[in-house]
Amino acid sequence: MTDQAKLTKRQREIYEFIADKIRARGYGPTVREIGSAFEIKSPNGVMCHLQALVKKGLIIREPNMSRAISIVNQRELDPGIPLAGTIAAGFPIETYEQSERIDFSDMFAREGHFALKVRGQSMIEDHIDDGDFVIVRRQETARDGQTVVALVDGAETTLKRFYREGSHFRLEPRNASMQPIISNDVKVLGVVVGVIRQMEPVA
């Protein structure tokens, strides 16, 4: 049973900060993000507040996972999954967060998933077209051949087929007119589990 009435002012502020982050982007903040937001210099100081929120039944933390903070009554938050921005299906583009949400909850489990709107046609042979939405399961690993959202060179995200090749990675488009991206620095952010096409209304 939760007990928000007994929170200190700072605990309530941190709880609301965590809830806001989950609403906006679909996952909780890191200890570092919380410390920065509240000018708490010591990670141990942040941990004390998080442990108090766990003890009072308001949040759940998974051990050894930096972002694994969830709200106990998370289903009471805004419906839908977060629309995390636009993903390049062509050349990589700079990524950004936004607060819009799309409710695909009847088709996909919300927890651990997010949506991206596709820009470009590099995945057209996999029937992923410009303007479609991809549903992505957040994970840091992928098998060769899976379609992933990947961070390239620590700065730009792209939607491609994923392959390991020796000391580097190949991100393969599914458009015969485009070349793969080869990089030593690729971080998998998630694996595509669904595609939603927004159809034009019939006149």
Secondary structure, 3 states (H helix, E strand, C coil): CCCHHHCCHHHHHHHHHHHHHHHHHCCCCCHHHHHHHCCCCCHHHHHHHHHHHHHCCCEEECCCCCCCEEECCHHHCCCCEEEEEEEECCCCEECCCCCCEECCCCCCCCCCEEEEEEECCCCHHHCCCCCCEEEEEECCCCCCCCEEEEEECCCEEEEEEEEEECCEEEEECCCCCCCCEEECCEEEEEEEEEEECCCCCCC
